[in-house]
Amino acid sequence: YKETLTRGTSFIASPVASDGKIYLTSRDGFVYIVQAGKDFKLLSKNPLSDPIMITPAITDGIIYFRTMKHLIAISSEQ
């Protein structure tokens, strides 16, 4: 598929995939989560409030986002 997530922003980091989802980080500080598969489905758009120019890393159920000022780790475990 070919879709436009948002107009006026750019994506420098490579997308990453895990658990049936594709994570795309934008220069303006948002993480877009798209359902992997044949049809486009935007699952969420999450603000990290700081530019993201580095590809996220995924390991052991944790996804790491490096913004210009912070390192953010997100896990589904509590």
Biopython code that builds the backbone (N, CA, C, O; Angstrom):
import numpy as np
from Bio.PDB.StructureBuilder import StructureBuilder

atoms = [
    (1, "TYR", "N", (0.819, -1.177, 0.000)),
    (1, "TYR", "CA", (0.000, 0.000, 0.000)),
    (1, "TYR", "C", (0.865, 1.242, 0.000)),
    (1, "TYR", "O", (2.053, 1.186, 0.314)),
    (2, "LYS", "N", (0.263, 2.357, -0.353)),
    (2, "LYS", "CA", (0.946, 3.642, -0.326)),
    (2, "LYS", "C", (0.018, 4.629, 0.372)),
    (2, "LYS", "O", (-1.092, 4.889, -0.094)),
    (3, "GLU", "N", (0.477, 5.170, 1.483)),
    (3, "GLU", "CA", (-0.332, 6.091, 2.273)),
    (3, "GLU", "C", (0.522, 7.253, 2.743)),
    (3, "GLU", "O", (1.744, 7.141, 2.836)),
    (4, "THR", "N", (-0.120, 8.355, 3.033)),
    (4, "THR", "CA", (0.538, 9.508, 3.626)),
    (4, "THR", "C", (0.115, 9.575, 5.086)),
    (4, "THR", "O", (-1.072, 9.691, 5.389)),
    (5, "LEU", "N", (1.084, 9.501, 5.987)),
    (5, "LEU", "CA", (0.760, 9.561, 7.409)),
    (5, "LEU", "C", (0.430, 10.980, 7.843)),
    (5, "LEU", "O", (-0.528, 11.209, 8.582)),
    (6, "THR", "N", (1.218, 11.912, 7.386)),
    (6, "THR", "CA", (1.008, 13.307, 7.749)),
    (6, "THR", "C", (1.713, 14.180, 6.730)),
    (6, "THR", "O", (2.740, 13.787, 6.176)),
    (7, "ARG", "N", (1.191, 15.315, 6.487)),
    (7, "ARG", "CA", (1.810, 16.242, 5.541)),
    (7, "ARG", "C", (2.692, 17.232, 6.299)),
    (7, "ARG", "O", (2.357, 17.659, 7.404)),
    (8, "GLY", "N", (3.804, 17.585, 5.702)),
    (8, "GLY", "CA", (4.655, 18.604, 6.293)),
    (8, "GLY", "C", (5.675, 18.101, 7.294)),
    (8, "GLY", "O", (6.335, 18.911, 7.944)),
    (9, "THR", "N", (5.825, 16.814, 7.439)),
    (9, "THR", "CA", (6.866, 16.286, 8.328)),
    (9, "THR", "C", (7.727, 15.323, 7.527)),
    (9, "THR", "O", (7.366, 14.911, 6.425)),
    (10, "SER", "N", (8.863, 14.976, 8.095)),
    (10, "SER", "CA", (9.739, 14.046, 7.399)),
    (10, "SER", "C", (10.144, 12.912, 8.334)),
    (10, "SER", "O", (10.076, 13.023, 9.558)),
    (11, "PHE", "N", (10.564, 11.833, 7.716)),
    (11, "PHE", "CA", (10.988, 10.641, 8.438)),
    (11, "PHE", "C", (12.429, 10.356, 8.039)),
    (11, "PHE", "O", (12.713, 10.102, 6.869)),
    (12, "ILE", "N", (13.330, 10.398, 8.999)),
    (12, "ILE", "CA", (14.748, 10.157, 8.749)),
    (12, "ILE", "C", (15.124, 8.745, 9.192)),
    (12, "ILE", "O", (15.855, 8.045, 8.491)),
    (13, "ALA", "N", (14.626, 8.328, 10.352)),
    (13, "ALA", "CA", (14.936, 7.009, 10.905)),
    (13, "ALA", "C", (14.228, 5.919, 10.109)),
    (13, "ALA", "O", (13.167, 6.153, 9.530)),
    (14, "SER", "N", (14.809, 4.750, 10.084)),
    (14, "SER", "CA", (14.192, 3.601, 9.420)),
    (14, "SER", "C", (13.031, 3.079, 10.261)),
    (14, "SER", "O", (13.078, 3.145, 11.489)),
    (15, "PRO", "N", (11.995, 2.565, 9.614)),
    (15, "PRO", "CA", (10.919, 1.933, 10.372)),
    (15, "PRO", "C", (11.402, 0.601, 10.951)),
    (15, "PRO", "O", (12.306, -0.033, 10.406)),
    (16, "VAL", "N", (10.791, 0.190, 12.057)),
    (16, "VAL", "CA", (11.086, -1.111, 12.658)),
    (16, "VAL", "C", (9.771, -1.851, 12.872)),
    (16, "VAL", "O", (8.716, -1.226, 12.979)),
    (17, "ALA", "N", (9.829, -3.174, 12.934)),
    (17, "ALA", "CA", (8.624, -3.977, 13.101)),
    (17, "ALA", "C", (8.790, -4.964, 14.241)),
    (17, "ALA", "O", (9.874, -5.499, 14.473)),
    (18, "SER", "N", (7.693, -5.192, 14.948)),
    (18, "SER", "CA", (7.670, -6.171, 16.027)),
    (18, "SER", "C", (6.216, -6.479, 16.360)),
    (18, "SER", "O", (5.364, -5.591, 16.349)),
    (19, "ASP", "N", (5.943, -7.738, 16.654)),
    (19, "ASP", "CA", (4.632, -8.155, 17.147)),
    (19, "ASP", "C", (3.490, -7.717, 16.221)),
    (19, "ASP", "O", (2.424, -7.323, 16.694)),
    (20, "GLY", "N", (3.712, -7.786, 14.902)),
    (20, "GLY", "CA", (2.670, -7.446, 13.951)),
    (20, "GLY", "C", (2.413, -5.961, 13.762)),
    (20, "GLY", "O", (1.400, -5.566, 13.185)),
    (21, "LYS", "N", (3.340, -5.134, 14.253)),
    (21, "LYS", "CA", (3.195, -3.682, 14.139)),
    (21, "LYS", "C", (4.459, -3.084, 13.521)),
    (21, "LYS", "O", (5.559, -3.610, 13.690)),
    (22, "ILE", "N", (4.279, -1.979, 12.805)),
    (22, "ILE", "CA", (5.396, -1.227, 12.238)),
    (22, "ILE", "C", (5.453, 0.116, 12.953)),
    (22, "ILE", "O", (4.446, 0.814, 13.066)),
    (23, "TYR", "N", (6.642, 0.471, 13.436)),
    (23, "TYR", "CA", (6.843, 1.712, 14.169)),
    (23, "TYR", "C", (7.624, 2.681, 13.287)),
    (23, "TYR", "O", (8.708, 2.357, 12.803)),
    (24, "LEU", "N", (7.061, 3.879, 13.082)),
    (24, "LEU", "CA", (7.706, 4.909, 12.278)),
    (24, "LEU", "C", (7.852, 6.157, 13.148)),
    (24, "LEU", "O", (6.887, 6.609, 13.763)),
    (25, "THR", "N", (9.054, 6.705, 13.193)),
    (25, "THR", "CA", (9.296, 7.885, 14.018)),
    (25, "THR", "C", (9.551, 9.088, 13.118)),
    (25, "THR", "O", (10.297, 9.003, 12.142)),
    (26, "SER", "N", (8.923, 10.202, 13.458)),
    (26, "SER", "CA", (9.039, 11.403, 12.628)),
    (26, "SER", "C", (9.972, 12.422, 13.265)),
    (26, "SER", "O", (10.214, 12.413, 14.472)),
    (27, "ARG", "N", (10.480, 13.289, 12.419)),
    (27, "ARG", "CA", (11.370, 14.354, 12.891)),
    (27, "ARG", "C", (10.679, 15.307, 13.841)),
    (27, "ARG", "O", (11.334, 15.950, 14.661)),
    (28, "ASP", "N", (9.356, 15.408, 13.741)),
    (28, "ASP", "CA", (8.655, 16.340, 14.634)),
    (28, "ASP", "C", (8.241, 15.700, 15.957)),
    (28, "ASP", "O", (7.478, 16.299, 16.714)),
    (29, "GLY", "N", (8.734, 14.485, 16.252)),
    (29, "GLY", "CA", (8.563, 13.900, 17.577)),
    (29, "GLY", "C", (7.364, 12.996, 17.777)),
    (29, "GLY", "O", (6.905, 12.827, 18.907)),
    (30, "PHE", "N", (6.845, 12.410, 16.704)),
    (30, "PHE", "CA", (5.723, 11.491, 16.840)),
    (30, "PHE", "C", (6.136, 10.073, 16.458)),
    (30, "PHE", "O", (6.984, 9.869, 15.589)),
    (31, "VAL", "N", (5.521, 9.100, 17.124)),
    (31, "VAL", "CA", (5.680, 7.693, 16.770)),
    (31, "VAL", "C", (4.344, 7.231, 16.197)),
    (31, "VAL", "O", (3.312, 7.283, 16.866)),
    (32, "TYR", "N", (4.385, 6.783, 14.956)),
    (32, "TYR", "CA", (3.206, 6.248, 14.287)),
    (32, "TYR", "C", (3.295, 4.728, 14.337)),
    (32, "TYR", "O", (4.335, 4.147, 14.026)),
    (33, "ILE", "N", (2.202, 4.095, 14.730)),
    (33, "ILE", "CA", (2.168, 2.632, 14.783)),
    (33, "ILE", "C", (1.139, 2.168, 13.763)),
    (33, "ILE", "O", (-0.035, 2.533, 13.824)),
    (34, "VAL", "N", (1.616, 1.349, 12.815)),
    (34, "VAL", "CA", (0.792, 0.861, 11.717)),
    (34, "VAL", "C", (0.701, -0.658, 11.825)),
    (34, "VAL", "O", (1.689, -1.328, 12.126)),
    (35, "GLN", "N", (-0.479, -1.189, 11.580)),
    (35, "GLN", "CA", (-0.669, -2.634, 11.563)),
    (35, "GLN", "C", (0.074, -3.220, 10.374)),
    (35, "GLN", "O", (-0.101, -2.748, 9.250)),
    (36, "ALA", "N", (0.897, -4.237, 10.593)),
    (36, "ALA", "CA", (1.581, -4.909, 9.490)),
    (36, "ALA", "C", (0.559, -5.730, 8.711)),
    (36, "ALA", "O", (-0.348, -6.320, 9.299)),
    (37, "GLY", "N", (0.705, -5.768, 7.399)),
    (37, "GLY", "CA", (-0.211, -6.555, 6.589)),
    (37, "GLY", "C", (-0.470, -5.925, 5.242)),
    (37, "GLY", "O", (0.156, -4.929, 4.880)),
    (38, "LYS", "N", (-1.392, -6.507, 4.501)),
    (38, "LYS", "CA", (-1.679, -6.056, 3.145)),
    (38, "LYS", "C", (-2.455, -4.742, 3.103)),
    (38, "LYS", "O", (-2.315, -3.979, 2.147)),
    (39, "ASP", "N", (-3.259, -4.471, 4.109)),
    (39, "ASP", "CA", (-4.084, -3.266, 4.138)),
    (39, "ASP", "C", (-3.551, -2.274, 5.165)),
    (39, "ASP", "O", (-3.122, -2.661, 6.252)),
    (40, "PHE", "N", (-3.584, -0.996, 4.811)),
    (40, "PHE", "CA", (-3.102, 0.054, 5.714)),
    (40, "PHE", "C", (-4.083, 0.262, 6.858)),
    (40, "PHE", "O", (-5.287, 0.407, 6.649)),
    (41, "LYS", "N", (-3.542, 0.275, 8.072)),
    (41, "LYS", "CA", (-4.351, 0.597, 9.248)),
    (41, "LYS", "C", (-3.458, 1.290, 10.265)),
    (41, "LYS", "O", (-2.573, 0.667, 10.851)),
    (42, "LEU", "N", (-3.696, 2.596, 10.474)),
    (42, "LEU", "CA", (-2.963, 3.355, 11.483)),
    (42, "LEU", "C", (-3.559, 3.026, 12.840)),
    (42, "LEU", "O", (-4.738, 3.283, 13.083)),
    (43, "LEU", "N", (-2.746, 2.454, 13.730)),
    (43, "LEU", "CA", (-3.219, 2.076, 15.057)),
    (43, "LEU", "C", (-3.151, 3.227, 16.047)),
    (43, "LEU", "O", (-4.050, 3.404, 16.869)),
    (44, "SER", "N", (-2.071, 4.016, 15.963)),
    (44, "SER", "CA", (-1.965, 5.158, 16.866)),
    (44, "SER", "C", (-0.879, 6.123, 16.411)),
    (44, "SER", "O", (0.009, 5.780, 15.631)),
    (45, "LYS", "N", (-0.982, 7.332, 16.925)),
    (45, "LYS", "CA", (0.016, 8.390, 16.719)),
    (45, "LYS", "C", (0.328, 8.923, 18.109)),
    (45, "LYS", "O", (-0.541, 9.482, 18.778)),
    (46, "ASN", "N", (1.576, 8.748, 18.540)),
    (46, "ASN", "CA", (1.960, 9.080, 19.911)),
    (46, "ASN", "C", (3.029, 10.162, 19.943)),
    (46, "ASN", "O", (4.071, 10.013, 19.306)),
    (47, "PRO", "N", (2.789, 11.258, 20.678)),
    (47, "PRO", "CA", (3.792, 12.319, 20.764)),
    (47, "PRO", "C", (4.887, 11.978, 21.775)),
    (47, "PRO", "O", (4.602, 11.526, 22.884)),
    (48, "LEU", "N", (6.131, 12.198, 21.381)),
    (48, "LEU", "CA", (7.243, 12.100, 22.326)),
    (48, "LEU", "C", (7.804, 13.486, 22.629)),
    (48, "LEU", "O", (8.726, 13.619, 23.433)),
    (49, "SER", "N", (7.256, 14.513, 21.993)),
    (49, "SER", "CA", (7.535, 15.923, 22.290)),
    (49, "SER", "C", (8.987, 16.332, 22.109)),
    (49, "SER", "O", (9.444, 17.289, 22.734)),
    (50, "ASP", "N", (9.714, 15.620, 21.266)),
    (50, "ASP", "CA", (11.105, 15.946, 21.003)),
    (50, "ASP", "C", (11.470, 15.297, 19.666)),
    (50, "ASP", "O", (11.021, 14.182, 19.400)),
    (51, "PRO", "N", (12.252, 15.941, 18.830)),
    (51, "PRO", "CA", (12.588, 15.356, 17.529)),
    (51, "PRO", "C", (13.232, 13.972, 17.650)),
    (51, "PRO", "O", (14.034, 13.717, 18.547)),
    (52, "ILE", "N", (12.855, 13.083, 16.715)),
    (52, "ILE", "CA", (13.395, 11.724, 16.672)),
    (52, "ILE", "C", (14.069, 11.546, 15.316)),
    (52, "ILE", "O", (13.422, 11.629, 14.272)),
    (53, "MET", "N", (15.370, 11.301, 15.346)),
    (53, "MET", "CA", (16.109, 11.162, 14.103)),
    (53, "MET", "C", (16.891, 9.851, 14.044)),
    (53, "MET", "O", (17.661, 9.626, 13.110)),
    (54, "ILE", "N", (16.695, 8.992, 15.035)),
    (54, "ILE", "CA", (17.437, 7.736, 15.130)),
    (54, "ILE", "C", (16.449, 6.582, 15.146)),
    (54, "ILE", "O", (15.402, 6.670, 15.787)),
    (55, "THR", "N", (16.772, 5.505, 14.450)),
    (55, "THR", "CA", (15.924, 4.323, 14.373)),
    (55, "THR", "C", (15.720, 3.723, 15.762)),
    (55, "THR", "O", (16.689, 3.550, 16.501)),
    (56, "PRO", "N", (14.475, 3.400, 16.134)),
    (56, "PRO", "CA", (14.228, 2.756, 17.428)),
    (56, "PRO", "C", (14.879, 1.376, 17.486)),
    (56, "PRO", "O", (15.143, 0.752, 16.458)),
    (57, "ALA", "N", (15.129, 0.919, 18.701)),
    (57, "ALA", "CA", (15.688, -0.421, 18.920)),
    (57, "ALA", "C", (14.670, -1.248, 19.701)),
    (57, "ALA", "O", (14.005, -0.743, 20.605)),
    (58, "ILE", "N", (14.559, -2.525, 19.338)),
    (58, "ILE", "CA", (13.614, -3.420, 20.012)),
    (58, "ILE", "C", (14.378, -4.636, 20.510)),
    (58, "ILE", "O", (15.113, -5.269, 19.752)),
    (59, "THR", "N", (14.201, -4.962, 21.798)),
    (59, "THR", "CA", (14.824, -6.140, 22.378)),
    (59, "THR", "C", (14.074, -6.568, 23.633)),
    (59, "THR", "O", (13.652, -5.726, 24.426)),
    (60, "ASP", "N", (13.909, -7.860, 23.812)),
    (60, "ASP", "CA", (13.307, -8.428, 25.027)),
    (60, "ASP", "C", (11.993, -7.752, 25.430)),
    (60, "ASP", "O", (11.770, -7.501, 26.614)),
    (61, "GLY", "N", (11.131, -7.458, 24.469)),
    (61, "GLY", "CA", (9.828, -6.872, 24.770)),
    (61, "GLY", "C", (9.851, -5.397, 25.100)),
    (61, "GLY", "O", (8.852, -4.857, 25.576)),
    (62, "ILE", "N", (10.959, -4.740, 24.862)),
    (62, "ILE", "CA", (11.089, -3.301, 25.135)),
    (62, "ILE", "C", (11.458, -2.598, 23.838)),
    (62, "ILE", "O", (12.298, -3.085, 23.081)),
    (63, "ILE", "N", (10.832, -1.452, 23.579)),
    (63, "ILE", "CA", (11.217, -0.622, 22.440)),
    (63, "ILE", "C", (11.832, 0.662, 22.991)),
    (63, "ILE", "O", (11.282, 1.305, 23.885)),
    (64, "TYR", "N", (12.992, 1.014, 22.431)),
    (64, "TYR", "CA", (13.737, 2.192, 22.873)),
    (64, "TYR", "C", (13.667, 3.268, 21.798)),
    (64, "TYR", "O", (13.932, 3.011, 20.623)),
    (65, "PHE", "N", (13.308, 4.469, 22.215)),
    (65, "PHE", "CA", (13.274, 5.624, 21.331)),
    (65, "PHE", "C", (14.305, 6.634, 21.825)),
    (65, "PHE", "O", (14.293, 7.014, 22.996)),
    (66, "ARG", "N", (15.183, 7.062, 20.949)),
    (66, "ARG", "CA", (16.191, 8.081, 21.291)),
    (66, "ARG", "C", (15.752, 9.375, 20.627)),
    (66, "ARG", "O", (15.784, 9.502, 19.403)),
    (67, "THR", "N", (15.345, 10.327, 21.444)),
    (67, "THR", "CA", (14.993, 11.641, 20.929)),
    (67, "THR", "C", (16.234, 12.526, 21.018)),
    (67, "THR", "O", (17.307, 12.059, 21.401)),
    (68, "MET", "N", (16.091, 13.774, 20.673)),
    (68, "MET", "CA", (17.243, 14.686, 20.742)),
    (68, "MET", "C", (17.725, 14.886, 22.183)),
    (68, "MET", "O", (18.900, 15.179, 22.407)),
    (69, "LYS", "N", (16.816, 14.729, 23.166)),
    (69, "LYS", "CA", (17.190, 14.995, 24.559)),
    (69, "LYS", "C", (17.008, 13.818, 25.511)),
    (69, "LYS", "O", (17.515, 13.852, 26.632)),
    (70, "HIS", "N", (16.290, 12.772, 25.083)),
    (70, "HIS", "CA", (15.935, 11.706, 26.010)),
    (70, "HIS", "C", (16.090, 10.326, 25.377)),
    (70, "HIS", "O", (16.073, 10.176, 24.155)),
    (71, "LEU", "N", (16.241, 9.328, 26.240)),
    (71, "LEU", "CA", (16.146, 7.926, 25.854)),
    (71, "LEU", "C", (14.909, 7.384, 26.554)),
    (71, "LEU", "O", (14.827, 7.404, 27.782)),
    (72, "ILE", "N", (13.948, 6.901, 25.776)),
    (72, "ILE", "CA", (12.669, 6.459, 26.305)),
    (72, "ILE", "C", (12.525, 4.963, 26.045)),
    (72, "ILE", "O", (12.685, 4.505, 24.914)),
    (73, "ALA", "N", (12.222, 4.205, 27.097)),
    (73, "ALA", "CA", (11.993, 2.762, 26.980)),
    (73, "ALA", "C", (10.538, 2.481, 27.294)),
    (73, "ALA", "O", (10.012, 2.949, 28.304)),
    (74, "ILE", "N", (9.872, 1.698, 26.409)),
    (74, "ILE", "CA", (8.461, 1.373, 26.605)),
    (74, "ILE", "C", (8.313, -0.140, 26.545)),
    (74, "ILE", "O", (8.839, -0.803, 25.651)),
    (75, "SER", "N", (7.579, -0.669, 27.529)),
    (75, "SER", "CA", (7.324, -2.111, 27.604)),
    (75, "SER", "C", (5.871, -2.337, 27.981)),
    (75, "SER", "O", (5.256, -1.497, 28.638)),
    (76, "SER", "N", (5.327, -3.460, 27.570)),
    (76, "SER", "CA", (3.951, -3.782, 27.944)),
    (76, "SER", "C", (3.882, -4.419, 29.333)),
    (76, "SER", "O", (2.804, -4.516, 29.920)),
    (77, "GLU", "N", (5.027, -4.852, 29.856)),
    (77, "GLU", "CA", (5.062, -5.438, 31.192)),
    (77, "GLU", "C", (5.012, -4.358, 32.253)),
    (77, "GLU", "O", (5.494, -3.244, 32.047)),
    (78, "GLN", "N", (4.422, -4.701, 33.393)),
    (78, "GLN", "CA", (4.298, -3.719, 34.468)),
    (78, "GLN", "C", (5.132, -4.071, 35.650)),
    (78, "GLN", "O", (5.137, -3.342, 36.642)),
]
sb = StructureBuilder()
sb.init_structure("model")
sb.init_model(0)
sb.init_chain("A")
sb.init_seg("    ")
for serial, (resi, resn, name, xyz) in enumerate(atoms, 1):
    if name == "N":
        sb.init_residue(resn, " ", resi, " ")
    sb.init_atom(name, np.array(xyz, "f"), 0.0, 1.0, " ", f" {name:<3s}", serial, name[0])
structure = sb.get_structure()
